[in-house]
Amino acid sequence: MYEYAKENFPQSMRIKVMPYASRPKSQVIKRSLFEQNFWTKEEQIEQFDIFHSPFFHSPSFKRAKVILTVHDMRFYRYPATYAFLRYIYLKYAVRHSIKKAHHIISISEFTKKEIIQAYHTPQDKITVIHESINQKRFSEVNAHDTKTPFMKELQSCRFLLSVGHIEPRKNNERLIQCFNELKEKEYQDLKLVIVGKKGHSYKKFFKYLSQSPDVYYLDFVSHEMLIWLYKNTSLFVFPSFYEGFGFPPLEAAALGTVSAVSNVSSMPEVCGDSVFYFNPFSIESMKETITEALSNQFVYNEKKQKLASNLNRFSWKENAKQTLQVYYHIFNNSI
C-alpha cells in the first residue's frame, strides 16, 4: 500500500507508515499494545479532523471524528471461524469502536443489518457504500498467453472453478462432495479446480481433496492464470455461506462467465438475477443448481446476458464519491 500511495498520490501529500505490521505474530502483539499510543501522538502532530479506519475497529481520539468501514460481522455470526484470542479481541474492540464511531460505512445492506442486529446501532448512523472490482484488470487482455500442460488438460474437458481462501465458511468440503456425486451420475469428464490460499482449519478440506482425484487444488496462482481459469471454466461456483460482499462472482462476470452461488448473506444483493442460486448447506440443492447451469443452455444464456448490467451497478469511482459525501457530512456535523 505504501508503494502504491507513493506512486499514485500527489507528491505534496504526506504519507506515513504505521510502525507495527499485521504480521508476524510478534508485530501483532506490539500493535495491540502500542497502537493507541501511536495514534494519540499522531493526532497531536497532524491535528486531523477525520480518521477513517477501513477496518471495523479504531483507536480512540480526543478531537478527530471517526468513520469505520465494516466489511462483515463474521466474528459475531461465526466466532468459531476465528482463533480464540483473535475472537476475544474483536468481540470487545469492535463493540467499543462501533459505539464510539461518528459514522459507519457498510459495504452491503446485508452487513448493515448484521451491525444493527449485533449492536442495535441506529440506522441513520450507517451508510451503505458498495465496493467493486477493477474491470480493466479482469479482462481477456490480461489472460495467460503460454499454455501449461495443466491448462491444456483442462481445455480438453469441462471444469468447474471455485476461488477463495481455504477455510470453513468457504464451504469447499460440501462443494467437493457435490462434485463427486455429479461425477458418479452423469458428468464423468468433469473436473473441479479450487484456487485459494490456505486460511485456517483446512485439514478437513485436504482430507476430502485426497479422496477426489478429479479435484485440483492450485493454492495461489498468478493473476494471468486466474483470468484464464475464469474465462475457460464452464461454470464458476461460489459456495461460501458468509460474505460481507463477495468479489469472485463479479470477477468471473467481467470475463463473461456465469456463476452458481449461495443464496445467503450478501450474495443475492451483489449478484442479482445474473447467477444461479443454491442453498449452501444442502449438497442436493447445490447439485441440482449446478446440473441446471450445465445442462440448460437457454437459462444459462439468459444469465450471461445479464452479467454486464449487474456488474455495472458497482463502481470504485462511485464508491469514492459516496465516501467523500460521508466525509463532508461528518465534517459539517450533518450526520
Stockholm file with secondary structure:
# STOCKHOLM 1.0

chainA/1-335         MYEYAKENFPQSMRIKVMPYASRPKSQVIKRSLFEQNFWTKEEQIEQFDIFHSPFFHSPSFKRAKVILTVHDMRFYRYPATYAFLRYIYLKYAVRHSIKKAHHIISISEFTKKEIIQAYHTPQDKITVIHESINQKRFSEVNAHDTKTPFMKELQSCRFLLSVGHIEPRKNNERLIQCFNELKEKEYQDLKLVIVGKKGHSYKKFFKYLSQSPDVYYLDFVSHEMLIWLYKNTSLFVFPSFYEGFGFPPLEAAALGTVSAVSNVSSMPEVCGDSVFYFNPFSIESMKETITEALSNQFVYNEKKQKLASNLNRFSWKENAKQTLQVYYHIFNNSI
#=GR chainA/1-335 SS CHHHHHHHSCTTSCCCCCSSCSCSHHHHHHHHHHHHHHHHHHHHHHCCSEEEESSSCCCCCSSCEEEEEECCCHHHHCGGGSCHHHHHHHHHHHHHHHHHCSEEEESSHHHHHHHHHHHCCCGGGEEECCCCCCTTTSSGGGSCCSCCHHHHHHHTSCEEEEESCBSGGGCHHHHHHHHHHHHHHTCTTCEEEEECCBCSSCHHHHHHHHTCTTEEEEESCCHHHHHHHHHHCSEEEECCSCCSSCCHHHHHHHTTCCEEEESSTTHHHHHTTSSEEECTTCHHHHHHHHHHHHHCHHHHHHHHHTHHHHHTTCCHHHHHHHHHHHHHHHHTTCC
#=GC SS_cons         CHHHHHHHSCTTSCCCCCSSCSCSHHHHHHHHHHHHHHHHHHHHHHCCSEEEESSSCCCCCSSCEEEEEECCCHHHHCGGGSCHHHHHHHHHHHHHHHHHCSEEEESSHHHHHHHHHHHCCCGGGEEECCCCCCTTTSSGGGSCCSCCHHHHHHHTSCEEEEESCBSGGGCHHHHHHHHHHHHHHTCTTCEEEEECCBCSSCHHHHHHHHTCTTEEEEESCCHHHHHHHHHHCSEEEECCSCCSSCCHHHHHHHTTCCEEEESSTTHHHHHTTSSEEECTTCHHHHHHHHHHHHHCHHHHHHHHHTHHHHHTTCCHHHHHHHHHHHHHHHHTTCC
//
